[in-house]
Amino acid sequence: MAKKNIRLDIEYDGTGFSGWQIQPEALTVQGEIKKAIKKVTGQEVVVYGAGRTDAGVHALGQVCNFFIDHGLAPERFCNAINFYLPRTILVLKSSEIPEDFDSRRSAIWRQYRYIIGRRKSALYFNHRWEYTEPLDMERMNNLAAYLIGKKNCSAFCTVSSLKENNECEIISAGWSEDEDSYYFDIKANRFLHSMVRSIVGLMIEAGRGKDYLTLKNFRDIMKSGDHTRIKKVAPARGLYLVAVGY
């Protein structure tokens, strides 16, 4: 029997996990999915993920795939795998896809959302950042507009993950708000390590009305490629991988 390429669409609460990627002696989302697949099929597989979310980061639309030689119908992997997963990870859908599909390399874009609560909450503490003072949406959106296009995003990348090519094509970026929260939505072809959280941390300074963070200064920070000029990286708990496009 030829191996099938199975795609899983997943959501998860990143609280308590050491991120997506398997690590020695650590609880990870990828690791839990791999273990669940083995319990269903009795086979060891490699699970490929579209986005390597950090510890504490959540997902509404993560995508992964794996190859397997098994008689279970593709659409039935969903419920079978869910039976063995912790309640904080849920497979939304399973399907068979072409052999050349790779959840990471085939992706055209990824979309993230960052949520900032406007009031303190015990119930939502692990699922959003909290900032109770007013933020200037117009000023923050002026900075977001500058992000659009092909940009060197080295300044938004933690030093340990710097690569030779840190150019990202940002398709859309912007802030919105309601009575409960502020929302930052961004879509790009790729993201660097801690990139969204670094952008949010910097833009909050502008939203607070800090004079040093004008649009010109924001541009200068980006052009410098110097991550140390970003004073605060937003916490992981407010970040969500919303969707992946193919």
C-alpha positions as CSV (number, residue, x, y, z in Angstrom):
1,M,0.0,0.0,0.0
2,A,1.4,3.4,-1.0
3,K,1.9,6.0,1.7
4,K,-0.8,8.7,2.0
5,N,0.0,12.3,2.7
6,I,-2.4,13.3,5.5
7,R,-3.1,17.0,6.3
8,L,-4.3,18.0,9.7
9,D,-5.9,21.4,10.5
10,I,-5.4,22.1,14.2
11,E,-6.1,24.6,17.0
12,Y,-4.5,24.6,20.3
13,D,-4.0,26.5,23.6
14,G,-0.3,27.1,23.9
15,T,-0.4,27.6,27.6
16,G,1.8,25.0,29.3
17,F,3.5,23.9,26.1
18,S,7.2,24.6,25.2
19,G,6.1,25.6,21.8
20,W,5.2,23.7,18.6
21,Q,8.5,22.0,17.9
22,I,9.6,18.8,19.5
23,Q,12.3,19.3,22.2
24,P,14.0,16.8,24.5
25,E,12.3,16.4,27.9
26,A,9.7,19.1,27.0
27,L,5.9,19.1,26.4
28,T,5.3,20.3,22.9
29,V,2.3,20.4,20.5
30,Q,4.2,18.6,17.7
31,G,5.3,15.9,20.2
32,E,1.7,15.3,21.5
33,I,0.4,14.9,17.9
34,K,3.2,12.5,17.0
35,K,2.4,10.4,20.0
36,A,-1.3,10.4,19.3
37,I,-0.7,9.2,15.7
38,K,1.5,6.4,16.9
39,K,-1.3,5.3,19.3
40,V,-3.8,5.3,16.4
41,T,-1.6,3.6,13.8
42,G,1.2,1.9,15.7
43,Q,3.6,3.7,13.4
44,E,6.3,6.4,14.0
45,V,5.9,9.3,11.7
46,V,7.5,12.7,11.1
47,V,5.0,15.5,11.6
48,Y,5.7,18.6,9.5
49,G,4.2,21.9,10.7
50,A,3.4,25.2,8.9
51,G,4.5,27.4,11.8
52,R,6.9,26.9,14.7
53,T,5.0,28.7,17.4
54,D,6.9,29.6,20.5
55,A,6.1,28.6,24.1
56,G,2.7,30.0,25.2
57,V,1.6,31.0,21.6
58,H,-1.8,29.7,20.5
59,A,-3.2,28.6,17.2
60,L,-6.6,28.7,15.5
61,G,-5.4,27.5,12.2
62,Q,-2.1,25.6,12.4
63,V,-1.5,23.1,9.6
64,C,0.6,20.0,9.6
65,N,1.1,16.9,7.5
66,F,2.6,13.4,7.7
67,F,3.1,10.3,5.5
68,I,1.6,7.0,6.5
69,D,0.8,3.5,5.1
70,H,-2.4,2.7,6.9
71,G,-5.9,1.6,6.0
72,L,-7.8,4.2,8.0
73,A,-9.8,6.6,5.8
74,P,-8.2,10.1,5.7
75,E,-11.2,11.9,7.1
76,R,-11.3,9.5,10.1
77,F,-7.8,10.4,11.3
78,C,-9.4,13.5,12.9
79,N,-11.5,11.8,15.5
80,A,-9.1,9.0,16.0
81,I,-6.2,11.3,16.8
82,N,-8.3,13.6,19.0
83,F,-9.1,10.6,21.2
84,Y,-5.5,10.5,22.4
85,L,-4.7,14.2,22.4
86,P,-4.9,16.5,25.5
87,R,-8.0,18.6,25.5
88,T,-6.0,21.7,24.8
89,I,-5.1,20.4,21.3
90,L,-7.9,19.7,18.8
91,V,-7.7,18.4,15.2
92,L,-10.4,20.3,13.3
93,K,-10.1,18.4,10.0
94,S,-8.1,15.6,8.4
95,S,-7.7,15.0,4.7
96,E,-5.5,13.4,2.1
97,I,-3.5,15.8,0.0
98,P,-1.0,15.4,-3.0
99,E,2.3,13.8,-2.3
100,D,4.3,17.0,-3.0
101,F,2.3,19.0,-0.4
102,D,4.5,20.2,2.5
103,S,2.7,22.2,5.2
104,R,5.7,24.6,5.6
105,R,7.3,24.8,2.2
106,S,4.0,24.9,0.3
107,A,2.6,27.8,2.3
108,I,2.2,31.1,0.5
109,W,1.3,33.2,3.6
110,R,0.7,33.0,7.3
111,Q,-1.6,35.2,9.3
112,Y,-1.2,36.1,13.0
113,R,-3.4,38.1,15.4
114,Y,-2.2,39.7,18.7
115,I,-4.8,40.5,21.3
116,I,-4.5,43.1,24.1
117,G,-7.2,43.2,26.7
118,R,-8.4,46.6,27.8
119,R,-9.1,45.4,31.4
120,K,-7.6,42.9,33.7
121,S,-9.1,39.4,33.7
122,A,-8.3,36.2,35.6
123,L,-10.1,34.1,33.1
124,Y,-8.3,35.5,30.0
125,F,-4.9,36.1,31.5
126,N,-3.2,33.3,29.5
127,H,-4.9,34.3,26.2
128,R,-4.1,38.0,25.8
129,W,-1.8,40.7,27.0
130,E,-3.4,43.4,29.2
131,Y,-3.1,47.1,28.9
132,T,-5.7,49.2,30.6
133,E,-4.6,52.7,29.4
134,P,-5.9,54.2,26.1
135,L,-3.9,53.6,23.0
136,D,-3.7,55.8,20.0
137,M,-4.9,53.6,17.2
138,E,-4.3,56.2,14.4
139,R,-0.6,56.5,15.4
140,M,-0.2,52.7,15.6
141,N,-1.8,52.2,12.3
142,N,0.5,54.7,10.7
143,L,3.4,52.6,11.7
144,A,1.6,49.4,10.6
145,A,1.1,50.9,7.1
146,Y,4.9,51.4,6.8
147,L,5.4,47.6,7.2
148,I,3.6,46.7,4.0
149,G,5.8,45.4,1.2
150,K,9.1,43.6,1.1
151,K,11.1,44.7,4.2
152,N,14.2,43.7,6.0
153,C,12.8,42.6,9.4
154,S,16.1,41.9,11.2
155,A,15.2,44.5,13.9
156,F,12.2,42.4,14.8
157,C,14.2,39.1,15.0
158,T,15.8,37.9,18.2
159,V,19.6,37.8,17.9
160,S,19.8,34.0,18.3
161,S,17.8,33.4,15.2
162,L,19.3,35.9,12.8
163,K,19.8,34.6,9.3
164,E,21.5,35.9,6.2
165,N,18.1,36.7,4.6
166,N,15.6,38.4,7.0
167,E,13.5,39.9,4.2
168,C,9.7,39.3,4.7
169,E,6.9,40.3,2.3
170,I,4.2,41.7,4.5
171,I,0.9,41.6,2.8
172,S,-1.3,43.4,5.3
173,A,-0.9,44.8,8.8
174,G,-3.2,46.9,11.0
175,W,-4.8,47.6,14.3
176,S,-8.5,47.5,15.3
177,E,-10.4,47.7,18.6
178,D,-13.7,47.0,20.3
179,E,-14.9,47.7,23.8
180,D,-13.0,44.6,25.2
181,S,-9.7,44.5,23.3
182,Y,-7.2,45.9,20.9
183,Y,-6.2,43.6,17.9
184,F,-3.2,43.6,15.7
185,D,-3.5,41.5,12.5
186,I,-0.6,40.8,10.2
187,K,-0.2,38.6,7.1
188,A,3.1,37.8,5.4
189,N,4.9,35.2,3.4
190,R,7.1,34.3,6.3
191,F,7.8,35.4,9.9
192,L,11.1,35.5,11.9
193,H,11.5,34.4,15.5
194,S,9.5,36.7,17.9
195,M,8.8,39.0,15.0
196,V,5.1,39.8,15.7
197,R,5.7,40.1,19.4
198,S,8.6,42.5,18.7
199,I,6.5,44.6,16.4
200,V,3.6,44.8,18.9
201,G,6.0,45.7,21.8
202,L,7.4,48.6,19.7
203,M,4.1,49.9,18.5
204,I,2.6,50.0,22.0
205,E,5.2,52.6,22.8
206,A,3.8,54.7,20.0
207,G,0.3,54.0,21.1
208,R,1.1,55.3,24.6
209,G,2.2,58.6,23.0
210,K,5.9,58.2,23.6
211,D,7.5,61.1,21.7
212,Y,10.7,59.2,20.8
213,L,8.7,56.7,18.7
214,T,7.7,58.8,15.6
215,L,7.2,57.2,12.2
216,K,10.7,58.4,11.3
217,N,12.2,56.7,14.3
218,F,10.3,53.6,13.6
219,R,11.8,53.6,10.1
220,D,15.2,54.2,11.5
221,I,14.9,51.2,13.9
222,M,13.8,48.9,11.0
223,K,16.7,50.1,8.8
224,S,19.2,49.6,11.5
225,G,18.4,45.9,11.9
226,D,19.3,46.3,15.6
227,H,16.9,44.3,17.8
228,T,18.4,45.8,21.0
229,R,16.6,49.1,20.1
230,I,13.3,47.4,20.8
231,K,12.7,48.0,24.5
232,K,9.9,45.5,25.1
233,V,8.8,42.3,23.3
234,A,5.1,41.6,23.9
235,P,4.4,38.4,25.9
236,A,3.6,35.2,24.0
237,R,0.2,34.6,25.6
238,G,-1.5,37.2,23.4
239,L,-0.4,35.8,20.0
240,Y,-2.4,33.5,17.8
241,L,-1.5,31.7,14.5
242,V,-4.8,32.4,12.7
243,A,-4.5,30.8,9.3
244,V,-2.0,29.5,6.7
245,G,-2.6,30.0,3.0
246,Y,-1.7,27.7,0.1
